[in-house]
Amino acid sequence: MTSQPTATLRSRYVEQAASDLEENRRRQRELTNRISELQQEEAMLLDILSLAERYAGLPDPSRVPEQTHTAPPGAKSRRSLLGGVLLELLSGHDEPRLAKEVREELLAKHPDRSPTPQVVRNTLESLVAKGRVQRHKQQRAVMYSLAKRPEIRVSSAARNSR
């Protein structure tokens, strides 16, 4: 007689474990989907930040978290845009630099900023598109330097007319 209640109890445990396992797997699928959604949202937000950086010269640009910080008295003050900071860093070097090197210098000199390597590369590429930075390829490495400003030559006729 004791084998019948044991078998019933065992079958209940098996049923409960199978049900719990299915629920666990369902929750894992939900979390996997949610992580995928969050990663897509992150990529979109990085694109938005990159676009905001590219079009920073437009009137009344939206403020993004990396562009503002609270001043000690509590008043908002405006930080330099990332593109301007990168131009400043590049101006301190005569030789082209890897994006990784530029980012490391940025993190060292501006500890309040922490853009991802991709954001730094995107910003440098947007500066290349604007003609403010030059891209140099050495084998598989891509390096960046300030664009050389063309010298303005004044013709002798223009000089004489002054």
CORRA-V984653 format. One record per residue. N is the residue number from 1. SS is DSSP state (2 for helix, 1 for strand, 0 for the rest). Layout:
BEGIN
N,SS
N,SS
END
This chain:
BEGIN
1,0
2,2
3,2
4,2
5,2
6,2
7,2
8,2
9,2
10,2
11,2
12,2
13,2
14,2
15,2
16,2
17,2
18,2
19,2
20,2
21,2
22,2
23,2
24,2
25,2
26,2
27,2
28,2
29,2
30,2
31,2
32,2
33,2
34,2
35,2
36,2
37,2
38,2
39,2
40,2
41,2
42,2
43,2
44,2
45,2
46,2
47,2
48,2
49,2
50,2
51,2
52,2
53,2
54,2
55,0
56,0
57,0
58,0
59,0
60,0
61,0
62,0
63,0
64,0
65,2
66,2
67,2
68,1
69,1
70,1
71,0
72,0
73,0
74,0
75,0
76,1
77,1
78,1
79,0
80,0
81,0
82,2
83,2
84,2
85,2
86,2
87,2
88,2
89,2
90,2
91,2
92,0
93,0
94,0
95,0
96,0
97,1
98,1
99,2
100,2
101,2
102,2
103,2
104,2
105,2
106,2
107,2
108,2
109,2
110,0
111,0
112,0
113,0
114,0
115,0
116,0
117,2
118,2
119,2
120,2
121,2
122,2
123,2
124,2
125,2
126,2
127,2
128,2
129,2
130,0
131,0
132,0
133,1
134,1
135,1
136,1
137,1
138,1
139,0
140,0
141,1
142,1
143,1
144,1
145,1
146,1
147,0
148,0
149,0
150,0
151,0
152,0
153,0
154,0
155,0
156,2
157,2
158,2
159,2
160,2
161,0
162,0
END
